[in-house]
């Protein structure tokens, strides 16, 4: 990927939540929120790193192809390992 976000922006790729249980039941609405992987960060971003998995306020993101662009303020939290 050859994208360089400016200032306090991040580029993320959505990771869809599970749509099927282990026993094979297909769920209409998963209880797990959609997560995202950070693909690129702007120079003013210190809170996350490339490769981090985050929960985002999706209303604050703009879609561009397969990726989303958002301000770092839109990140709710970073998933720990």
MDAnalysis code that builds the backbone (N, CA, C; Angstrom):
import MDAnalysis as mda
import numpy as np

u = mda.Universe.empty(243, n_residues=81, atom_resindex=np.repeat(np.arange(81), 3), trajectory=True)
u.add_TopologyAttr("name", ["N", "CA", "C"] * 81)
u.add_TopologyAttr("resid", np.arange(1, 82))
u.add_TopologyAttr("resname", ["UNK", "UNK", "UNK", "UNK", "UNK", "UNK", "UNK", "UNK", "UNK", "UNK", "UNK", "UNK", "UNK", "UNK", "UNK", "UNK", "UNK", "UNK", "UNK", "UNK", "UNK", "UNK", "UNK", "UNK", "UNK", "UNK", "UNK", "UNK", "UNK", "UNK", "UNK", "UNK", "UNK", "UNK", "UNK", "UNK", "UNK", "UNK", "UNK", "UNK", "UNK", "UNK", "UNK", "UNK", "UNK", "UNK", "UNK", "UNK", "UNK", "UNK", "UNK", "UNK", "UNK", "UNK", "UNK", "UNK", "UNK", "UNK", "UNK", "UNK", "UNK", "UNK", "UNK", "UNK", "UNK", "UNK", "UNK", "UNK", "UNK", "UNK", "UNK", "UNK", "UNK", "UNK", "UNK", "UNK", "UNK", "UNK", "UNK", "UNK", "UNK"])
u.atoms.positions = np.array([
    [0.851, -1.169, 0.000],
    [0.000, 0.000, 0.000],
    [0.895, 1.230, 0.000],
    [0.607, 2.165, -0.844],
    [1.417, 3.368, -0.963],
    [0.577, 4.592, -0.601],
    [0.098, 4.641, 0.636],
    [-0.718, 5.754, 1.112],
    [-0.017, 6.363, 2.320],
    [0.107, 7.678, 2.333],
    [0.692, 8.368, 3.475],
    [-0.326, 9.369, 4.005],
    [-0.968, 9.061, 5.134],
    [-1.935, 9.994, 5.689],
    [-1.234, 11.231, 6.249],
    [-1.933, 12.349, 6.244],
    [-1.375, 13.600, 6.734],
    [-1.809, 13.863, 8.171],
    [-0.999, 14.622, 8.885],
    [-1.291, 15.130, 10.233],
    [-1.747, 14.030, 11.182],
    [-2.967, 14.145, 11.710],
    [-3.468, 13.215, 12.730],
    [-4.408, 12.164, 12.167],
    [-4.229, 11.806, 10.898],
    [-5.093, 10.821, 10.239],
    [-4.467, 9.431, 10.308],
    [-5.343, 8.416, 10.264],
    [-4.892, 7.025, 10.168],
    [-5.653, 6.349, 9.037],
    [-5.040, 5.359, 8.437],
    [-5.680, 4.529, 7.418],
    [-5.875, 3.155, 8.044],
    [-7.108, 2.641, 7.964],
    [-7.420, 1.361, 8.580],
    [-8.125, 0.460, 7.590],
    [-8.073, -0.831, 7.865],
    [-8.805, -1.818, 7.079],
    [-9.730, -2.557, 8.034],
    [-10.991, -2.602, 7.697],
    [-12.005, -3.203, 8.561],
    [-11.826, -4.712, 8.649],
    [-11.976, -5.237, 9.867],
    [-11.975, -6.672, 10.106],
    [-13.391, -7.026, 10.516],
    [-14.087, -7.742, 9.673],
    [-15.483, -8.074, 9.950],
    [-15.597, -8.999, 11.150],
    [-16.634, -8.785, 11.960],
    [-16.913, -9.661, 13.092],
    [-17.420, -11.007, 12.608],
    [-17.387, -11.982, 13.473],
    [-17.828, -13.325, 13.132],
    [-19.318, -13.329, 12.819],
    [-19.699, -13.936, 11.718],
    [-21.100, -13.992, 11.304],
    [-21.694, -15.384, 11.492],
    [-20.903, -16.297, 12.064],
    [-21.364, -17.668, 12.250],
    [-20.800, -18.214, 13.564],
    [-21.646, -18.940, 14.296],
    [-21.187, -19.538, 15.552],
    [-20.353, -20.779, 15.262],
    [-19.678, -21.295, 16.295],
    [-18.857, -22.501, 16.127],
    [-19.696, -23.701, 15.700],
    [-20.981, -23.711, 16.092],
    [-21.844, -24.840, 15.729],
    [-22.495, -24.663, 14.354],
    [-22.223, -23.550, 13.668],
    [-22.713, -23.372, 12.308],
    [-23.934, -22.490, 12.165],
    [-24.428, -21.917, 13.241],
    [-25.595, -21.040, 13.150],
    [-25.146, -19.689, 12.595],
    [-25.828, -19.231, 11.540],
    [-25.492, -17.959, 10.915],
    [-26.237, -16.848, 11.648],
    [-25.483, -15.822, 12.041],
    [-26.039, -14.706, 12.795],
    [-26.336, -13.529, 11.864],
    [-27.491, -12.907, 12.049],
    [-27.801, -11.714, 11.268],
    [-26.968, -10.536, 11.754],
    [-26.939, -10.343, 13.050],
    [-26.191, -9.237, 13.644],
    [-25.278, -9.812, 14.712],
    [-24.008, -9.713, 14.476],
    [-23.041, -10.224, 15.439],
    [-22.959, -9.274, 16.629],
    [-22.813, -9.819, 17.824],
    [-22.657, -9.009, 19.012],
    [-21.270, -8.393, 19.113],
    [-20.327, -8.915, 18.349],
    [-18.965, -8.400, 18.365],
    [-18.857, -7.203, 17.424],
    [-18.373, -6.069, 17.923],
    [-18.233, -4.908, 17.038],
    [-17.143, -5.140, 16.001],
    [-17.287, -4.487, 14.870],
    [-16.263, -4.587, 13.827],
    [-14.995, -3.895, 14.295],
    [-13.898, -4.589, 14.128],
    [-12.595, -4.051, 14.491],
    [-11.877, -3.635, 13.218],
    [-10.732, -2.990, 13.388],
    [-9.961, -2.552, 12.233],
    [-8.478, -2.673, 12.524],
    [-7.713, -2.944, 11.473],
    [-6.261, -2.984, 11.588],
    [-5.696, -1.684, 11.044],
    [-4.774, -1.086, 11.781],
    [-4.136, 0.161, 11.353],
    [-3.130, -0.170, 10.260],
    [-3.299, 0.444, 9.100],
    [-2.437, 0.172, 7.951],
    [-1.365, 1.247, 7.750],
    [-1.681, 2.496, 8.124],
    [-0.735, 3.609, 7.986],
    [-1.146, 4.701, 8.970],
    [-0.157, 5.478, 9.420],
    [-0.442, 6.561, 10.359],
    [0.219, 7.850, 9.885],
    [-0.403, 8.981, 10.255],
    [0.167, 10.280, 9.931],
    [1.296, 10.641, 10.894],
    [2.053, 11.671, 10.578],
    [3.211, 12.044, 11.395],
    [2.863, 12.541, 12.797],
    [1.638, 12.992, 13.014],
    [1.241, 13.515, 14.330],
    [0.568, 12.469, 15.214],
    [0.591, 11.207, 14.806],
    [-0.090, 10.145, 15.559],
    [0.918, 9.407, 16.421],
    [0.677, 9.435, 17.751],
    [1.547, 8.732, 18.690],
    [0.817, 7.615, 19.421],
    [-0.511, 7.604, 19.355],
    [-1.323, 6.700, 20.165],
    [-1.373, 5.271, 19.634],
    [-1.240, 5.078, 18.321],
    [-1.318, 3.749, 17.718],
    [-0.129, 3.542, 16.787],
    [0.109, 2.276, 16.453],
    [1.168, 1.912, 15.509],
    [0.572, 1.094, 14.378],
    [1.271, 1.018, 13.276],
    [0.840, 0.181, 12.162],
    [0.759, -1.256, 12.655],
    [-0.352, -1.931, 12.341],
    [-0.557, -3.308, 12.762],
    [-1.430, -3.445, 13.993],
    [-1.658, -2.354, 14.739],
    [-2.543, -2.408, 15.905],
    [-3.973, -2.701, 15.468],
    [-4.720, -3.389, 16.335],
    [-6.141, -3.653, 16.108],
    [-6.912, -2.680, 16.997],
    [-7.829, -1.920, 16.391],
    [-8.540, -0.874, 17.115],
    [-10.046, -1.003, 16.927],
    [-10.774, -0.378, 17.835],
    [-12.216, -0.190, 17.682],
    [-12.404, 1.265, 17.323],
    [-13.164, 1.530, 16.285],
    [-13.297, 2.880, 15.748],
    [-14.740, 3.335, 15.792],
    [-14.945, 4.610, 15.980],
    [-16.258, 5.215, 15.789],
    [-16.446, 5.307, 14.273],
    [-17.204, 4.375, 13.713],
    [-17.317, 4.267, 12.254],
    [-18.003, 5.470, 11.620],
    [-18.726, 6.268, 12.415],
    [-19.333, 7.488, 11.878],
    [-18.275, 8.544, 11.582],
    [-17.094, 8.385, 12.166],
    [-16.019, 9.357, 11.981],
    [-15.061, 8.966, 10.861],
    [-15.339, 7.878, 10.161],
    [-14.425, 7.376, 9.125],
    [-14.981, 7.625, 7.727],
    [-14.074, 7.818, 6.793],
    [-14.440, 8.001, 5.394],
    [-13.858, 6.836, 4.600],
    [-14.685, 6.204, 3.777],
    [-14.240, 5.044, 3.004],
    [-13.534, 5.499, 1.732],
    [-12.435, 4.797, 1.440],
    [-11.693, 5.043, 0.214],
    [-11.226, 3.690, -0.316],
    [-11.970, 3.131, -1.249],
    [-11.652, 1.801, -1.759],
    [-11.892, 0.751, -0.686],
    [-10.888, -0.067, -0.402],
    [-10.985, -1.103, 0.638],
    [-10.594, -0.580, 2.012],
    [-10.204, 0.680, 2.092],
    [-9.685, 1.239, 3.338],
    [-10.575, 2.366, 3.841],
    [-10.356, 2.722, 5.094],
    [-11.043, 3.849, 5.701],
    [-9.994, 4.819, 6.218],
    [-10.327, 6.109, 6.188],
    [-9.460, 7.150, 6.727],
    [-10.221, 7.830, 7.852],
    [-9.540, 8.033, 8.984],
    [-10.183, 8.676, 10.120],
    [-9.146, 9.464, 10.903],
    [-9.619, 10.427, 11.684],
    [-8.744, 11.124, 12.616],
    [-8.483, 10.192, 13.793],
    [-7.371, 10.381, 14.447],
    [-7.032, 9.552, 15.599],
    [-8.082, 9.710, 16.701],
    [-8.775, 10.841, 16.744],
    [-9.842, 11.063, 17.740],
    [-10.971, 10.048, 17.613],
    [-11.126, 9.437, 16.425],
    [-12.187, 8.472, 16.206],
    [-11.901, 7.091, 16.769],
    [-10.671, 6.851, 17.208],
    [-10.316, 5.552, 17.792],
    [-10.833, 5.508, 19.222],
    [-11.639, 4.489, 19.517],
    [-12.215, 4.331, 20.859],
    [-11.193, 3.672, 21.777],
    [-10.580, 2.572, 21.322],
    [-9.509, 1.930, 22.090],
    [-8.715, 1.002, 21.201],
    [-7.555, 0.591, 21.722],
    [-6.671, -0.354, 21.039],
    [-6.806, -1.681, 21.761],
    [-7.038, -2.757, 20.997],
    [-7.125, -4.099, 21.595],
    [-5.748, -4.515, 22.077],
    [-5.663, -5.060, 23.290],
    [-4.398, -5.555, 23.826],
    [-4.136, -6.968, 23.357],
    [-2.928, -7.419, 23.578],
    [-2.579, -8.788, 23.177],
    [-2.653, -9.725, 24.340],
])
